[in-house]
Amino acid sequence: MEESAGCRLFLSTACFSPVTFLEARMIPVSYYLILSGIVFLTGLVGVLIRRNIIAILLSVELMLNATNINFVAFSHHLQDLGGQVFVFFALTVAAAEVAVGLAIIIALHRSRSTINVEEFNLLKW
C-alpha cells in the first residue's frame, strides 16, 4: 500500500507502520556530533584562555559533557544501551571530581587568598 505524505508526518489511523512516524521525527547523528564539537571546542577554549580556577573547572566539565553527548548519540543510533550506561557512570565520576576540585580550590584560596592560576607557583623550585 502506498503511504501518503501525511502518514509520514503525523501518526494517524491511515498509517499502517509506526516506523515511518519515528523515522520522520529522528534527528541525524551528525547534528549531535556538531553540537558535541561546538561544546567541546567551547570548553577547550575556556581551559586555554581563562585564568580563574573555577572557570577552568567549568570548562573541563563542558568538555566531559561533550563526550557524553557523543556516547548517548551513538548509543541511540546503534540501539545499544552500553553508551548510556557509560554516561551514567561518567556523570557519577564527574560529580566526585567537582567535589574534590572544589575542596582543592577552597584550600588554595585559604592559603593564598586568590584563585588566579597565574599566581600559583606551588610546583616551581
C-alpha positions in Angstrom: 0.0 0.0 0.0 1.3 3.4 -0.9 1.9 5.8 2.0 0.7 9.4 1.9 2.8 12.4 2.9 0.5 12.9 5.9 1.3 9.4 7.1 4.9 10.3 7.4 4.3 13.5 9.3 1.5 12.6 11.6 0.5 9.5 13.4 -2.9 8.7 12.1 -5.1 5.6 11.7 -4.3 5.6 8.0 -0.7 4.7 8.8 0.0 1.0 9.0 3.6 1.3 10.0 4.6 3.3 13.1 8.2 3.2 11.9 7.5 5.9 9.3 6.4 8.3 12.1 9.5 7.6 14.1 11.8 8.0 11.1 10.2 11.3 10.3 11.0 12.6 13.8 14.6 11.3 14.2 17.4 13.8 14.4 20.5 12.8 12.4 23.6 11.7 14.3 25.6 14.4 12.5 23.6 17.1 14.3 24.6 15.6 17.7 28.3 15.4 16.6 28.2 19.1 15.5 26.7 20.1 18.8 29.2 18.0 20.7 32.1 19.5 18.7 30.9 23.0 19.5 30.5 22.3 23.2 33.9 20.6 23.3 35.6 23.5 21.5 34.0 25.9 23.9 35.4 24.0 26.8 38.8 23.8 25.2 38.9 27.5 24.6 37.8 28.1 28.1 40.6 26.0 29.5 43.2 27.6 27.4 42.1 31.3 27.8 40.7 31.5 31.3 42.8 32.3 34.4 40.2 31.7 37.1 40.3 28.2 38.5 36.6 27.9 38.8 36.1 28.9 35.1 38.7 26.3 34.1 36.9 23.6 36.1 33.6 24.5 34.4 35.3 24.3 31.0 36.6 20.8 31.8 33.1 19.8 32.7 31.9 21.2 29.4 34.4 19.0 27.6 33.3 16.0 29.6 29.6 16.7 28.7 30.5 17.0 25.0 31.9 13.4 25.2 28.7 12.3 27.0 26.6 13.7 24.1 28.6 11.6 21.7 28.1 8.5 23.8 24.4 9.0 24.0 24.0 9.8 20.3 25.9 6.8 19.2 24.2 4.6 21.8 20.8 5.7 20.4 21.9 5.3 16.8 23.3 1.8 17.3 20.4 0.8 19.5 22.7 -0.2 22.3 22.4 0.9 26.0 26.1 0.5 26.7 26.9 4.1 25.9 24.1 5.4 28.1 25.2 3.3 31.0 28.8 4.5 30.5 27.5 8.1 30.6 25.7 7.4 33.9 29.0 6.3 35.5 30.9 9.1 33.8 28.5 11.7 35.4 28.9 10.0 38.8 32.7 10.3 38.5 32.3 13.9 37.3 30.3 14.8 40.4 33.0 13.4 42.6 35.6 15.2 40.5 33.8 18.5 41.1 33.6 17.9 44.8 37.3 17.2 45.1 38.2 20.1 42.8 36.1 22.5 44.8 37.8 21.3 48.0 41.2 21.9 46.5 40.1 25.3 45.3 38.9 26.2 48.8 42.2 25.0 50.3 44.2 27.1 47.8 42.1 30.1 48.4 42.5 29.9 52.1 46.3 29.6 51.8 46.9 32.2 49.0 43.7 34.3 49.2 43.4 34.2 45.4 42.1 31.8 42.7 44.0 33.2 39.8 46.1 30.5 38.1 49.0 32.8 37.3 49.7 33.5 40.9 50.1 29.8 41.9 53.7 28.6 41.9 53.4 25.5 44.1 55.4 23.2 41.9 58.1 25.7 41.0 61.6 25.3 42.6 
